[in-house]
Amino acid sequence: TSSNSTSSLEHGIEDSSPTAATAASGSRAGHSGLLQVTVMSGSNLMASMKHKHVIDPYVQLSMAKVKKRTKVVWKSSDPIWNESFEFFVQDDRRDILDIKVFDKERFRIDQGGGQLRIPMQQIMDLAKSRSPFCVYRSWPLLEKKGASLELDIRYYQKQIRAHHTDLREVPGGSARSMGLAAGGGG
């Protein structure tokens, strides 16, 4: 998915504040919603690899049991991906976005080259706003000095109690197909 395409989210997940949801539900359960992550680029990824040769990086993103990945950028320690991915958040107080950088190998197992763990709560705190929560920044890779990923993260919170199981990854799972777009139910 390219970040140039307009997401079905641009116009409409139902906005809700944690206090309104808590008052309505009588509990402190987290909210559900849709997370859109655009992997813009990587910087100094050679520093994140144990060996000092030309690398062929790609990024794997996961939340809960759903995994997605960027295309491989051949022979670059400063790749530009500009690829967008969507994940359904079941509980924004507990869910974590895991991101790993790999070096694609042709005849061996792909080599790991750094990772990030971004709790949904951190995204909401950094945004310092209400839904949609938007954070555009460079994130340093854990334990890899000088290596980073530039990410554009948008979280569209929906007022649904977290224990509901109606937000699951579905084939071709767009926001519209899950009733999360403007005018949708849920």
C-alpha positions as CSV (number, residue, x, y, z in Angstrom):
1,T,0.0,0.0,0.0
2,S,1.4,3.4,-0.9
3,S,1.1,6.4,1.3
4,N,0.0,8.3,-1.8
5,S,-3.3,6.6,-1.7
6,T,-6.1,8.0,0.4
7,S,-7.1,5.7,3.2
8,S,-10.8,5.1,3.9
9,L,-10.0,6.4,7.4
10,E,-9.3,9.9,6.4
11,H,-13.0,10.8,6.8
12,G,-14.3,9.1,9.6
13,I,-13.7,7.0,12.6
14,E,-16.1,8.0,15.4
15,D,-14.1,10.1,17.9
16,S,-14.2,9.3,21.5
17,S,-12.4,10.5,24.6
18,P,-11.3,8.0,27.3
19,T,-13.4,9.9,29.9
20,A,-16.6,9.7,27.8
21,A,-16.1,6.0,27.1
22,T,-15.4,5.4,30.8
23,A,-18.5,7.2,31.9
24,A,-20.6,5.4,29.2
25,S,-19.3,1.9,29.9
26,G,-18.7,2.2,33.6
27,S,-15.3,0.6,33.2
28,R,-11.7,1.5,32.5
29,A,-11.3,-0.8,29.5
30,G,-9.2,0.5,26.7
31,H,-10.6,1.5,23.3
32,S,-10.4,-0.2,20.0
33,G,-9.6,1.5,16.7
34,L,-7.5,1.5,13.6
35,L,-3.7,2.1,13.5
36,Q,-2.2,3.3,10.3
37,V,1.6,3.2,10.1
38,T,3.6,4.5,7.2
39,V,7.2,3.4,7.2
40,M,8.8,6.4,5.5
41,S,12.6,5.6,5.6
42,G,15.5,4.2,7.5
43,S,18.7,6.0,8.5
44,N,22.2,4.5,9.1
45,L,20.8,0.9,9.1
46,M,24.3,-0.4,8.3
47,A,25.1,0.5,12.0
48,S,22.4,-1.8,13.1
49,M,23.9,-4.9,11.4
50,K,26.7,-7.0,12.9
51,H,28.6,-7.1,9.6
52,K,29.7,-4.2,7.5
53,H,28.6,-5.0,4.0
54,V,26.0,-3.7,1.7
55,I,22.6,-4.4,3.2
56,D,19.2,-5.2,1.7
57,P,16.8,-4.0,4.4
58,Y,13.1,-4.5,4.9
59,V,10.8,-3.8,7.9
60,Q,8.4,-6.3,9.6
61,L,5.6,-4.8,11.6
62,S,3.3,-6.8,13.9
63,M,0.5,-6.2,16.4
64,A,-1.0,-9.2,18.2
65,K,-0.8,-12.0,15.8
66,V,-0.9,-9.9,12.6
67,K,2.4,-9.4,10.7
68,K,3.1,-7.2,7.7
69,R,6.3,-6.2,6.0
70,T,7.7,-3.7,3.6
71,K,9.4,-4.5,0.3
72,V,13.2,-5.1,0.3
73,V,15.3,-2.1,-0.7
74,W,18.4,-3.5,-2.3
75,K,21.8,-2.2,-1.4
76,S,20.9,0.7,0.9
77,S,21.7,1.6,4.5
78,D,19.4,4.6,4.1
79,P,16.3,3.1,2.4
80,I,13.1,4.9,1.5
81,W,10.0,2.8,1.7
82,N,7.0,5.1,1.9
83,E,4.7,2.1,2.5
84,S,1.5,2.2,4.7
85,F,0.0,-0.5,6.7
86,E,-3.2,-0.8,8.8
87,F,-3.7,-2.8,12.0
88,F,-6.8,-3.2,14.2
89,V,-6.2,-2.2,17.8
90,Q,-8.2,-4.2,20.2
91,D,-7.2,-2.5,23.5
92,D,-5.1,0.7,23.2
93,R,-4.1,0.4,26.8
94,R,-2.3,-2.9,26.2
95,D,-1.6,-3.4,22.5
96,I,2.0,-2.9,21.3
97,L,3.3,-2.3,17.8
98,D,6.5,-4.4,17.3
99,I,8.8,-3.3,14.5
100,K,11.9,-5.2,13.3
101,V,14.5,-4.4,10.7
102,F,16.0,-7.3,8.7
103,D,18.7,-7.7,6.1
104,K,17.5,-9.9,3.3
105,E,19.9,-12.8,2.6
106,R,19.7,-14.8,-0.6
107,F,21.2,-18.0,0.7
108,R,20.9,-17.7,4.5
109,I,18.4,-16.8,7.1
110,D,17.6,-13.1,7.0
111,Q,19.7,-11.2,9.6
112,G,18.0,-9.1,12.3
113,G,19.1,-5.4,12.4
114,G,17.3,-3.7,15.3
115,Q,13.8,-3.3,16.6
116,L,11.3,-1.1,18.2
117,R,8.4,-1.8,20.6
118,I,5.9,1.1,20.7
119,P,3.0,0.7,23.1
120,M,-0.3,2.3,21.9
121,Q,-0.4,4.3,25.1
122,Q,2.9,5.9,24.1
123,I,1.5,6.9,20.7
124,M,-1.4,8.6,22.4
125,D,0.8,10.4,24.9
126,L,3.2,11.7,22.2
127,A,0.4,13.0,20.1
128,K,-0.9,15.2,22.9
129,S,-4.3,15.4,21.2
130,R,-7.5,13.5,20.8
131,S,-8.3,11.0,18.1
132,P,-6.9,10.8,15.5
133,F,-3.6,10.6,17.4
134,C,-0.8,11.5,14.9
135,V,2.9,11.1,15.5
136,Y,5.5,11.7,12.8
137,R,9.1,11.2,14.0
138,S,12.3,9.4,13.8
139,W,12.5,6.4,16.2
140,P,15.9,5.1,17.3
141,L,16.3,1.3,17.0
142,L,16.8,-0.4,20.4
143,E,20.4,-1.2,21.1
144,K,21.6,0.0,17.7
145,K,23.3,3.3,18.1
146,G,22.8,5.8,15.3
147,A,20.2,3.6,13.4
148,S,16.6,4.8,13.2
149,L,13.3,4.5,11.3
150,E,11.1,7.5,10.3
151,L,7.5,6.6,10.9
152,D,4.2,8.4,10.4
153,I,1.7,6.9,12.9
154,R,-2.0,7.7,13.0
155,Y,-4.4,6.1,15.5
156,Y,-8.1,6.4,14.9
157,Q,-9.8,5.5,18.2
158,K,-13.3,4.1,18.1
159,Q,-15.6,3.8,21.1
160,I,-15.9,0.0,21.4
161,R,-15.2,-1.9,24.6
162,A,-11.9,-3.7,24.3
163,H,-13.2,-7.2,25.2
164,H,-15.3,-7.3,22.0
165,T,-13.9,-9.6,19.4
166,D,-15.5,-7.9,16.4
167,L,-12.2,-6.1,15.3
168,R,-10.2,-8.8,13.7
169,E,-7.9,-8.9,10.7
170,V,-9.9,-10.0,7.7
171,P,-8.7,-10.7,4.2
172,G,-8.6,-7.4,2.5
173,G,-9.5,-5.9,5.8
174,S,-10.1,-2.3,5.1
175,A,-11.7,0.1,7.5
176,R,-14.8,0.2,5.3
177,S,-15.3,-3.6,5.4
178,M,-15.2,-3.5,9.2
179,G,-17.7,-0.7,9.5
180,L,-15.1,1.8,10.7
181,A,-15.4,4.3,7.9
182,A,-17.8,7.2,7.9
183,G,-21.3,6.2,8.3
184,G,-20.4,2.7,9.4
185,G,-21.8,0.8,12.3
186,G,-19.9,-1.0,14.9
